[in-house]
Amino acid sequence: MQLPLQITARNMSLSDVAEQTIREKAAKLDQFHDKITSCRVMVECPHRHKHQGVLYNVRIDLTVPGAELVVKREPNEDLYVAIRDAFDAARRQLQDHARRQRGEVKTHEEPPHGIVSKVFPEESYGFITTPDGREIYFHRNSVKNVEFEKLSPSTPVRFLEEAGEQGPQATVVLPL
């Protein structure tokens, strides 16, 4: 970390063991992202509940290049469990942020699109022409969100394609 760790306690005082636990867990975060600018940890005991006892909140603010990551976990009766859970969540957020920066995040391809070129209502099938000029067969049972009879040539569609016995065919056809 470039700036020293800041630990704040509200409505309570932290034991030396709890503070040392926080320092150790914060130091381990450097393994997951090597450019952490700052880390602020706030531990608080907001209210004393008659039925639930003492609940501890742990909030972690991490600053890394290009983002500020904030972790706030559900209150817990055990201070050390609250600290552990907060730092586990911070680790996951750091790993996700590092993956996004490296471009390793999966992107979902947009389904192919085309226009209905021919419809044969009596035979219950039709063809879609793709922008690259291919013809894709589809059956009435593949059409979703609209009745097959309402399709006409030049209707724009998205579709899912698979290899059929006699060439490419659309398994799902969604009119736009």
C-alpha atoms as an extended CHARMM CRD file, in Angstrom:
* protein
*
       176  EXT
         1         1  MET       CA              0.0000000000        0.0000000000        0.0000000000  PROA      1               0.0000000000
         2         2  GLN       CA              1.2060000000        3.4590000000       -0.8100000000  PROA      2               0.0000000000
         3         3  LEU       CA             -0.5140000000        5.1480000000        2.1510000000  PROA      3               0.0000000000
         4         4  PRO       CA             -0.5230000000        3.7030000000        5.6570000000  PROA      4               0.0000000000
         5         5  LEU       CA             -3.5030000000        1.6350000000        6.7650000000  PROA      5               0.0000000000
         6         6  GLN       CA             -6.1500000000        3.6490000000        8.6300000000  PROA      6               0.0000000000
         7         7  ILE       CA             -8.1560000000        1.8300000000       11.3020000000  PROA      7               0.0000000000
         8         8  THR       CA            -11.0860000000        3.5820000000       12.9670000000  PROA      8               0.0000000000
         9         9  ALA       CA            -13.3110000000        2.2780000000       15.7580000000  PROA      9               0.0000000000
        10        10  ARG       CA            -16.7080000000        3.8260000000       16.5150000000  PROA      10              0.0000000000
        11        11  ASN       CA            -18.7010000000        3.3710000000       19.7230000000  PROA      11              0.0000000000
        12        12  MET       CA            -16.1330000000        0.8370000000       20.9190000000  PROA      12              0.0000000000
        13        13  SER       CA            -12.4470000000        0.2880000000       21.4490000000  PROA      13              0.0000000000
        14        14  LEU       CA            -10.4710000000       -2.3170000000       19.5300000000  PROA      14              0.0000000000
        15        15  SER       CA             -8.2760000000       -4.7930000000       21.3620000000  PROA      15              0.0000000000
        16        16  ASP       CA             -4.6450000000       -5.1250000000       20.2920000000  PROA      16              0.0000000000
        17        17  VAL       CA             -5.4420000000       -8.6120000000       18.9330000000  PROA      17              0.0000000000
        18        18  ALA       CA             -8.3250000000       -7.2990000000       16.7930000000  PROA      18              0.0000000000
        19        19  GLU       CA             -6.1850000000       -4.4480000000       15.4670000000  PROA      19              0.0000000000
        20        20  GLN       CA             -3.3300000000       -6.8540000000       14.6620000000  PROA      20              0.0000000000
        21        21  THR       CA             -5.8000000000       -9.1620000000       12.8550000000  PROA      21              0.0000000000
        22        22  ILE       CA             -6.9550000000       -6.2280000000       10.7050000000  PROA      22              0.0000000000
        23        23  ARG       CA             -3.3470000000       -5.2550000000        9.9160000000  PROA      23              0.0000000000
        24        24  GLU       CA             -2.4650000000       -8.8140000000        8.8650000000  PROA      24              0.0000000000
        25        25  LYS       CA             -5.5270000000       -9.1910000000        6.6560000000  PROA      25              0.0000000000
        26        26  ALA       CA             -4.9380000000       -5.7780000000        5.0580000000  PROA      26              0.0000000000
        27        27  ALA       CA             -1.3260000000       -6.7150000000        4.2990000000  PROA      27              0.0000000000
        28        28  LYS       CA             -2.5300000000       -9.8950000000        2.5420000000  PROA      28              0.0000000000
        29        29  LEU       CA             -4.6830000000       -7.8020000000        0.1690000000  PROA      29              0.0000000000
        30        30  ASP       CA             -1.4750000000       -6.6760000000       -1.5820000000  PROA      30              0.0000000000
        31        31  GLN       CA             -1.1860000000      -10.2330000000       -2.9500000000  PROA      31              0.0000000000
        32        32  PHE       CA             -4.3760000000       -9.7580000000       -4.9540000000  PROA      32              0.0000000000
        33        33  HSD       CA             -3.7050000000       -6.2700000000       -6.3270000000  PROA      33              0.0000000000
        34        34  ASP       CA             -0.2420000000       -4.7610000000       -6.2640000000  PROA      34              0.0000000000
        35        35  LYS       CA             -1.2980000000       -1.1350000000       -6.7140000000  PROA      35              0.0000000000
        36        36  ILE       CA             -3.5280000000       -0.4900000000       -3.6820000000  PROA      36              0.0000000000
        37        37  THR       CA             -3.2190000000        3.2150000000       -2.9570000000  PROA      37              0.0000000000
        38        38  SER       CA             -5.0020000000        3.3140000000        0.3830000000  PROA      38              0.0000000000
        39        39  CYS       CA             -7.0170000000        1.1470000000        2.7420000000  PROA      39              0.0000000000
        40        40  ARG       CA             -9.3600000000        2.4740000000        5.4160000000  PROA      40              0.0000000000
        41        41  VAL       CA            -11.0660000000        0.0800000000        7.8240000000  PROA      41              0.0000000000
        42        42  MET       CA            -13.8900000000        1.1780000000       10.0970000000  PROA      42              0.0000000000
        43        43  VAL       CA            -15.2080000000       -1.1070000000       12.8140000000  PROA      43              0.0000000000
        44        44  GLU       CA            -18.2980000000        0.0000000000       14.6420000000  PROA      44              0.0000000000
        45        45  CYS       CA            -20.7480000000       -1.2060000000       17.1970000000  PROA      45              0.0000000000
        46        46  PRO       CA            -23.7970000000        0.8720000000       16.2410000000  PROA      46              0.0000000000
        47        47  HSD       CA            -26.3550000000       -0.2510000000       18.8360000000  PROA      47              0.0000000000
        48        48  ARG       CA            -26.7010000000       -2.6720000000       21.6390000000  PROA      48              0.0000000000
        49        49  HSD       CA            -29.7300000000       -4.8340000000       20.8890000000  PROA      49              0.0000000000
        50        50  LYS       CA            -31.6390000000       -6.2950000000       23.8190000000  PROA      50              0.0000000000
        51        51  HSD       CA            -32.4040000000       -9.5540000000       22.0370000000  PROA      51              0.0000000000
        52        52  GLN       CA            -29.4640000000       -9.9330000000       19.6840000000  PROA      52              0.0000000000
        53        53  GLY       CA            -26.6260000000       -8.6190000000       21.8210000000  PROA      53              0.0000000000
        54        54  VAL       CA            -23.7330000000       -6.6350000000       20.3680000000  PROA      54              0.0000000000
        55        55  LEU       CA            -23.4590000000       -6.4970000000       16.5630000000  PROA      55              0.0000000000
        56        56  TYR       CA            -20.2760000000       -5.3840000000       14.7960000000  PROA      56              0.0000000000
        57        57  ASN       CA            -20.1070000000       -3.6710000000       11.3950000000  PROA      57              0.0000000000
        58        58  VAL       CA            -16.8910000000       -3.6420000000        9.3790000000  PROA      58              0.0000000000
        59        59  ARG       CA            -16.4630000000       -1.3130000000        6.4090000000  PROA      59              0.0000000000
        60        60  ILE       CA            -13.4010000000       -1.3360000000        4.1510000000  PROA      60              0.0000000000
        61        61  ASP       CA            -12.6230000000        1.4340000000        1.6490000000  PROA      61              0.0000000000
        62        62  LEU       CA             -9.8940000000        0.5410000000       -0.8480000000  PROA      62              0.0000000000
        63        63  THR       CA             -8.4800000000        2.9250000000       -3.4070000000  PROA      63              0.0000000000
        64        64  VAL       CA             -6.8260000000        1.4380000000       -6.4880000000  PROA      64              0.0000000000
        65        65  PRO       CA             -5.9680000000        3.1490000000       -9.7850000000  PROA      65              0.0000000000
        66        66  GLY       CA             -9.2260000000        3.8060000000      -11.5840000000  PROA      66              0.0000000000
        67        67  ALA       CA            -11.6120000000        2.7520000000       -8.8150000000  PROA      67              0.0000000000
        68        68  GLU       CA            -12.6660000000        2.9920000000       -5.2100000000  PROA      68              0.0000000000
        69        69  LEU       CA            -13.8790000000       -0.3050000000       -3.7980000000  PROA      69              0.0000000000
        70        70  VAL       CA            -16.2000000000       -0.2860000000       -0.8010000000  PROA      70              0.0000000000
        71        71  VAL       CA            -17.0300000000       -3.3270000000        1.2960000000  PROA      71              0.0000000000
        72        72  LYS       CA            -19.7600000000       -3.2530000000        3.8980000000  PROA      72              0.0000000000
        73        73  ARG       CA            -20.9050000000       -6.5680000000        5.2950000000  PROA      73              0.0000000000
        74        74  GLU       CA            -23.9590000000       -7.5100000000        7.3230000000  PROA      74              0.0000000000
        75        75  PRO       CA            -23.4710000000       -7.0010000000       11.0680000000  PROA      75              0.0000000000
        76        76  ASN       CA            -22.2060000000       -9.9760000000       13.0270000000  PROA      76              0.0000000000
        77        77  GLU       CA            -22.1640000000      -10.8140000000       16.7340000000  PROA      77              0.0000000000
        78        78  ASP       CA            -18.5560000000      -12.0030000000       16.5340000000  PROA      78              0.0000000000
        79        79  LEU       CA            -16.0610000000       -9.2290000000       15.8090000000  PROA      79              0.0000000000
        80        80  TYR       CA            -13.5080000000      -11.6020000000       14.2530000000  PROA      80              0.0000000000
        81        81  VAL       CA            -16.0990000000      -13.1870000000       11.9540000000  PROA      81              0.0000000000
        82        82  ALA       CA            -17.1870000000       -9.6970000000       10.8460000000  PROA      82              0.0000000000
        83        83  ILE       CA            -13.5450000000       -8.7980000000       10.1100000000  PROA      83              0.0000000000
        84        84  ARG       CA            -12.9200000000      -12.0720000000        8.2360000000  PROA      84              0.0000000000
        85        85  ASP       CA            -16.0760000000      -11.7290000000        6.1160000000  PROA      85              0.0000000000
        86        86  ALA       CA            -15.2910000000       -8.1080000000        5.2060000000  PROA      86              0.0000000000
        87        87  PHE       CA            -11.7340000000       -8.9060000000        4.1330000000  PROA      87              0.0000000000
        88        88  ASP       CA            -12.9110000000      -11.9530000000        2.1420000000  PROA      88              0.0000000000
        89        89  ALA       CA            -15.3400000000       -9.6970000000        0.2600000000  PROA      89              0.0000000000
        90        90  ALA       CA            -12.5760000000       -7.1130000000       -0.2740000000  PROA      90              0.0000000000
        91        91  ARG       CA            -10.3070000000       -9.8210000000       -1.7070000000  PROA      91              0.0000000000
        92        92  ARG       CA            -13.0310000000      -10.9010000000       -4.1650000000  PROA      92              0.0000000000
        93        93  GLN       CA            -13.6420000000       -7.3120000000       -5.2590000000  PROA      93              0.0000000000
        94        94  LEU       CA             -9.9100000000       -6.7450000000       -5.7920000000  PROA      94              0.0000000000
        95        95  GLN       CA             -9.6180000000       -9.9280000000       -7.8570000000  PROA      95              0.0000000000
        96        96  ASP       CA            -12.6370000000       -8.9510000000       -9.9840000000  PROA      96              0.0000000000
        97        97  HSD       CA            -11.2480000000       -5.4410000000      -10.5060000000  PROA      97              0.0000000000
        98        98  ALA       CA             -7.8410000000       -6.8170000000      -11.5290000000  PROA      98              0.0000000000
        99        99  ARG       CA             -9.5300000000       -9.2130000000      -14.0100000000  PROA      99              0.0000000000
       100       100  ARG       CA            -11.5020000000       -6.3520000000      -15.5490000000  PROA      100             0.0000000000
       101       101  GLN       CA             -8.3310000000       -4.2770000000      -15.9170000000  PROA      101             0.0000000000
       102       102  ARG       CA             -6.5330000000       -7.1560000000      -17.6430000000  PROA      102             0.0000000000
       103       103  GLY       CA             -9.5120000000       -7.6520000000      -19.9810000000  PROA      103             0.0000000000
       104       104  GLU       CA            -10.1710000000      -11.1900000000      -18.7610000000  PROA      104             0.0000000000
       105       105  VAL       CA            -13.8700000000      -10.6330000000      -18.1320000000  PROA      105             0.0000000000
       106       106  LYS       CA            -16.0730000000      -12.8050000000      -20.2820000000  PROA      106             0.0000000000
       107       107  THR       CA            -18.2330000000      -10.9980000000      -22.7660000000  PROA      107             0.0000000000
       108       108  HSD       CA            -21.3710000000      -12.4990000000      -24.1770000000  PROA      108             0.0000000000
       109       109  GLU       CA            -21.6790000000      -12.4530000000      -27.9070000000  PROA      109             0.0000000000
       110       110  GLU       CA            -24.7840000000      -10.8470000000      -29.2580000000  PROA      110             0.0000000000
       111       111  PRO       CA            -26.9530000000      -13.3770000000      -31.0820000000  PROA      111             0.0000000000
       112       112  PRO       CA            -26.7460000000      -13.1190000000      -34.8710000000  PROA      112             0.0000000000
       113       113  HSD       CA            -29.3420000000      -11.0720000000      -36.6740000000  PROA      113             0.0000000000
       114       114  GLY       CA            -30.8840000000      -11.0330000000      -40.0940000000  PROA      114             0.0000000000
       115       115  ILE       CA            -34.1620000000      -10.4900000000      -41.9070000000  PROA      115             0.0000000000
       116       116  VAL       CA            -36.8620000000      -12.9300000000      -42.8590000000  PROA      116             0.0000000000
       117       117  SER       CA            -36.4640000000      -13.4360000000      -46.6070000000  PROA      117             0.0000000000
       118       118  LYS       CA            -39.0870000000      -16.1210000000      -47.3400000000  PROA      118             0.0000000000
       119       119  VAL       CA            -42.0550000000      -17.4970000000      -45.4000000000  PROA      119             0.0000000000
       120       120  PHE       CA            -44.0780000000      -20.5470000000      -46.3880000000  PROA      120             0.0000000000
       121       121  PRO       CA            -47.0900000000      -20.5300000000      -44.0210000000  PROA      121             0.0000000000
       122       122  GLU       CA            -48.7020000000      -23.6620000000      -45.5190000000  PROA      122             0.0000000000
       123       123  GLU       CA            -45.5170000000      -25.6960000000      -44.9560000000  PROA      123             0.0000000000
       124       124  SER       CA            -44.7120000000      -24.0080000000      -41.5710000000  PROA      124             0.0000000000
       125       125  TYR       CA            -41.1670000000      -22.8590000000      -42.3670000000  PROA      125             0.0000000000
       126       126  GLY       CA            -39.1890000000      -19.9560000000      -43.6960000000  PROA      126             0.0000000000
       127       127  PHE       CA            -35.6950000000      -18.5860000000      -44.3120000000  PROA      127             0.0000000000
       128       128  ILE       CA            -33.6160000000      -15.8310000000      -42.7370000000  PROA      128             0.0000000000
       129       129  THR       CA            -30.9850000000      -13.9600000000      -44.7410000000  PROA      129             0.0000000000
       130       130  THR       CA            -27.9500000000      -12.8590000000      -42.7180000000  PROA      130             0.0000000000
       131       131  PRO       CA            -25.9470000000       -9.6710000000      -43.4100000000  PROA      131             0.0000000000
       132       132  ASP       CA            -23.2020000000      -11.8080000000      -44.9850000000  PROA      132             0.0000000000
       133       133  GLY       CA            -25.7450000000      -13.3280000000      -47.4550000000  PROA      133             0.0000000000
       134       134  ARG       CA            -26.2390000000      -16.7860000000      -45.9300000000  PROA      134             0.0000000000
       135       135  GLU       CA            -29.7160000000      -18.3500000000      -45.8030000000  PROA      135             0.0000000000
       136       136  ILE       CA            -30.8080000000      -19.9600000000      -42.5390000000  PROA      136             0.0000000000
       137       137  TYR       CA            -33.8180000000      -22.2970000000      -42.3870000000  PROA      137             0.0000000000
       138       138  PHE       CA            -36.3330000000      -21.9690000000      -39.5130000000  PROA      138             0.0000000000
       139       139  HSD       CA            -39.5020000000      -23.8310000000      -38.5280000000  PROA      139             0.0000000000
       140       140  ARG       CA            -42.6600000000      -22.2880000000      -37.0370000000  PROA      140             0.0000000000
       141       141  ASN       CA            -41.8340000000      -23.9280000000      -33.6630000000  PROA      141             0.0000000000
       142       142  SER       CA            -38.6130000000      -21.8750000000      -33.4930000000  PROA      142             0.0000000000
       143       143  VAL       CA            -40.4410000000      -18.5300000000      -33.5070000000  PROA      143             0.0000000000
       144       144  LYS       CA            -40.7750000000      -16.9110000000      -30.0720000000  PROA      144             0.0000000000
       145       145  ASN       CA            -42.7210000000      -13.8750000000      -28.7940000000  PROA      145             0.0000000000
       146       146  VAL       CA            -44.9260000000      -13.5910000000      -31.9100000000  PROA      146             0.0000000000
       147       147  GLU       CA            -47.1500000000      -15.8730000000      -33.9600000000  PROA      147             0.0000000000
       148       148  PHE       CA            -45.5510000000      -17.4950000000      -37.0120000000  PROA      148             0.0000000000
       149       149  GLU       CA            -48.3630000000      -16.1940000000      -39.2400000000  PROA      149             0.0000000000
       150       150  LYS       CA            -47.4370000000      -12.5720000000      -38.3860000000  PROA      150             0.0000000000
       151       151  LEU       CA            -43.9340000000      -12.9330000000      -39.8660000000  PROA      151             0.0000000000
       152       152  SER       CA            -43.4470000000      -11.4450000000      -43.2950000000  PROA      152             0.0000000000
       153       153  PRO       CA            -40.4640000000      -10.9180000000      -45.5760000000  PROA      153             0.0000000000
       154       154  SER       CA            -38.2060000000       -8.0600000000      -44.3670000000  PROA      154             0.0000000000
       155       155  THR       CA            -39.0420000000       -8.6620000000      -40.6620000000  PROA      155             0.0000000000
       156       156  PRO       CA            -35.7850000000       -8.1170000000      -38.7100000000  PROA      156             0.0000000000
       157       157  VAL       CA            -34.9460000000      -11.0070000000      -36.3400000000  PROA      157             0.0000000000
       158       158  ARG       CA            -32.2940000000      -12.3280000000      -33.9600000000  PROA      158             0.0000000000
       159       159  PHE       CA            -31.7180000000      -16.0670000000      -33.9750000000  PROA      159             0.0000000000
       160       160  LEU       CA            -29.7010000000      -18.9320000000      -32.5500000000  PROA      160             0.0000000000
       161       161  GLU       CA            -28.1560000000      -21.1450000000      -35.1830000000  PROA      161             0.0000000000
       162       162  GLU       CA            -27.0810000000      -24.7700000000      -35.2780000000  PROA      162             0.0000000000
       163       163  ALA       CA            -26.0700000000      -27.2180000000      -37.9880000000  PROA      163             0.0000000000
       164       164  GLY       CA            -29.0720000000      -29.1150000000      -39.3280000000  PROA      164             0.0000000000
       165       165  GLU       CA            -29.2410000000      -32.2000000000      -41.5390000000  PROA      165             0.0000000000
       166       166  GLN       CA            -29.5270000000      -30.1050000000      -44.7150000000  PROA      166             0.0000000000
       167       167  GLY       CA            -27.5430000000      -27.0170000000      -43.6500000000  PROA      167             0.0000000000
       168       168  PRO       CA            -27.7620000000      -24.2600000000      -41.0490000000  PROA      168             0.0000000000
       169       169  GLN       CA            -31.0260000000      -23.8460000000      -39.1750000000  PROA      169             0.0000000000
       170       170  ALA       CA            -32.3210000000      -21.4500000000      -36.5460000000  PROA      170             0.0000000000
       171       171  THR       CA            -33.4050000000      -23.0780000000      -33.2870000000  PROA      171             0.0000000000
       172       172  VAL       CA            -34.8080000000      -19.8480000000      -31.8300000000  PROA      172             0.0000000000
       173       173  VAL       CA            -36.1160000000      -16.8990000000      -33.8640000000  PROA      173             0.0000000000
       174       174  LEU       CA            -36.9130000000      -13.6290000000      -32.0630000000  PROA      174             0.0000000000
       175       175  PRO       CA            -38.5310000000      -10.8840000000      -34.1450000000  PROA      175             0.0000000000
       176       176  LEU       CA            -37.2140000000       -7.4220000000      -33.2710000000  PROA      176             0.0000000000
